[in-house]
Amino acid sequence: MSITKDFVTIDEMHRTARGFINTACLLKGDNLSFDYYALYAPAYAVNLAFACELSLKEIILILGSTYKGIHYLDDLFAALPLNLQQEIQANYNYEHPGEHIKDCLTAYRNAFVIWRYLHEQESSIPVPHDDLLSAANAIRSVAKVLYVKYAGDLGEE
């Protein structure tokens, strides 16, 4: 089987999402001092929110669906089949037992835009904590499994 345009797009999304998660982790490290919140929280939130968005869109593309015009994290999550939502939820609950990933994705639904333009915000916004990182990791773990299967089906492992 040959490499398709869709595979190239999915591959780029897969690698880019991983890079944004890794960058967020480097920004945060173990530092929760005032400097982290003052200097790095916006970049941390933008990186994680974008990683979530790309990973959700990657899953949607692998499934052969479309996400045109959808950017909110909770809306992208809702576009997934129930079995994948449940799998992502189970991954999220490893670090946040009893909490719902939908609540996290709703709280940060537009974090990519909000935190990118933090200087323009007129109201308070949720400060990103480990819940957003856990959501990104939970989504990425499902995306990775689907990606490996998809690439394998193309003979491109």
C-alpha positions, 0 to 999 in steps of 0.5 A, a space after each residue: 500500500 502507498 502512503 496517502 495524503 491522509 497518512 502524511 497529515 495524520 503523521 504530522 499531527 501525531 508528531 506535532 502533538 507529541 512535541 507540544 506535550 513534551 514542550 509543556 512538560 519541559 516548561 513546567 518541570 517540577 516548578 510550581 513557584 510564582 515564576 512558573 505561573 507568571 512566566 510559563 503558565 500561558 505557554 504551558 496551557 497553549 502547548 497542552 491545549 493544542 496537543 489535545 486538539 491535534 490528538 483528538 483531530 488525529 483520532 477523528 482522521 484515523 477513523 475516516 471522519 472529519 472535524 471541519 470547523 471544530 476547535 473546542 476540545 469538548 466538542 472534538 471529544 464529543 465527536 469521538 465514538 463512545 468506546 474511544 471516549 470511554 477508553 480516554 476516560 479510563 486513561 484519565 482516571 488513572 491520575 484523576 480517579 472519579 473525575 470526568 475528562 469532559 469537565 476538564 475539556 469543557 473548562 479548557 475548551 478554548 484554552 489555546 486561544 484564551 491563553 495565547 491572547 491572555 493579555 486581552 482577557 477581561 475575566 478570570 480564566 482557569 489556571 492550567 494544572 495537572 488535569 490538562 496534562 493528564 487529559 493530553 496524555 490520556 488522549 495521546 495514549 489512545 491516539 498512539 495506539 490507533 496511529 500505530 495500527 493505522 501505520 501498520 495497516 499501510 505497511 509503514 511502521 
